[in-house]
Amino acid sequence: KHYSLIGTAFDYLLRFHIEKLNPDASKSSWIAELGVDMAQKQLDDYKKLKAVIDGIKRGPYFDYIHTGNLSESLFASTIVLAKLDMIYRIGRLEPDIMDYQNEDILDLKNLISIVDDSLFKSKFFCTLNPDFGNASLLVGGADADMIIDGTLIDIKTTKNLKFERGHYNQ
């Protein structure tokens, strides 16, 4: 039922997975982290939110990168990051950032279970969440999910199995 939220959470989960597959991948800051930092003067709970991100980095994310353990905590953390991501994307902090539903975790488990690792293992180059500098600003702040061996990849999750014109335009 939370299609947009789970799509963003899956972006984080897939990014972590691809980082695990490609340990030498270059990576940038998480959008959730940029959003919290960007809005620190407007956020009453800035220190608390920063601590949440740091806890995810030191906990479920670190554990996954080093062990490959797809824990409940990792899935929940991607949902938290997706909610924090909204600060950057639309300038709003979602209420109840630590809450999630079991169906949301199941959706994430189902999505990650169908990932074909062979499609995301680089031969020579992988960068995660690249932006395109000033060129990004020309089109409203575009970024991508990854570039692997010269192929630009942007993952879309949708409840309807069809390719929309808006996806293509992005």
N, C-alpha and C positions, 0 to 999 in steps of 0.2 A: 504493500500500500504506500510505501514511502520511496517511490521510484527515483526521484531526483536525489534524495539523500543517499540512497543505496548506490546509485551510480557514482556519486562522488566518493563514497566510502570505498567502492570497488577500485576507483582510480588509485587510491592510496594503497590498498591491498595488492593490486597488480604491480604497482611501482616497487613495493617492498619485495615482491616475488621476483621481479626482473633484476632487482639489485642483488638478490641472493644468487640468481643464475649467472650474473655478470659482476663479480666482485670489483672489477676495475672500472665499472661504469662511472662516468662523471655525473654528479648530481647537484642540484641546487636546493635551496631551502624549501621546506614545505610551504605551500600557499597558506595553510592554517597559521603557521608561525609568522609569516609575513603580515597576515591580517591582524594578528594580535599585536605585533610590534608597531604596525602602522597606526593602529587605533589606541595606543597605550594612553594617550591623554584623555580620550573619551571613555575609556573603560574603567569603571570603579573597581573591577576585580582583576586588573591587569596582572598583578603578581600571582594571583591564584591561577589564572589561565596560563601564564608562562610556566608555572610549576606543573600544571597538567601536561603540557607539551613535553617538558623535561622528563616527567615521569614516564610518559609513553616512550620517549627515546631510550631511557635507561632500562625500561622494563620490557613490555611486549615486543617492541620493535627490535631492540637489541637481542632479545631471546630468539626471535624468528630469524634474524640475519645470521646468527651463530649456530642455531640448532635446526631450523626449518620447522619448528613446532607451530602448527596452526592452532593456536589456543583460542579459547573463548575470549580471553582478555585481548588478544590481538584483534579479533573481529570487532569487539566493542570499541577498542581504541580507534579503529578506522572510522567508526561512526562518529565518535567525538571529534576527530580531525575534520570530518566532513561538515560537522556543525560549525566548527571554528573557521573553516574555509569560507563560510558565508560572510564573515566580517570583511574579508578582502574582496569577495565577488560582488556583494550587494550592500555592504556597509551596515550589516545587521548581525547582532549576536542572537543565535537561536536560544530559546529558553530551555532549561533542563538539559544542558549539554551532556550530562553523564547518563541520561536515560536512553534505553533502547528496548526494542521488543524482540522476543525470541524469533519471530518470523523474519526480522531483519537479519539476524545472524544466519538463519537458514538460507536466506537469499544469497548472502555473501559466500557461504560454504558452497552452494550450488554453482555460483559464478566461477569461483576459483577452481572448482573441480573440473571444469571443461577447458581450462587453459592448456594449450599444447605447448609445452616448454620448448620444443624444437623451433617454434616460430619466433621465440624471443631470446635465444642464445646467440650472442654476437660472435662473429669470427674475428673482427678487428676493432669495432667501435660501438660504444653504447653511451648515450647520454639520456638522463631522465629529467623530465619536466623542463625542457629547454624553452627559453623565450628568445625573442628575436630582436632584442634591443630596441632602438628607436623605430624600427619597422613594425614592431608590435604595437606601438602607440598609434601608428597611422590607422590601424583597424580596431581600435578600442581595447588594446591590451592582450592580444592573442598570445597564447602559449600552446604547447603541444604536450602529449604524454611522454613521447620518447622519440629518439632517432637511433636506429640500429642499422649499422653497416650501410649508411647512405639512404635508408628508407625512413621517411617521416611517418610516425604512427600516432593517431589520435583515436582512442577507444571511446565508443559510445555505447551506453547501456540504455535500453528503452523497453517499455512494456509492449510496444507493438513492433513486430518483426517486419519493418520496412525502412528503407533508406529515405530520409526526408531531405528536401532541398536545403533546408537550414543547416543540416549536417555537412552537406557538400560545400555550401558557401563558407562555413567556418574553416 
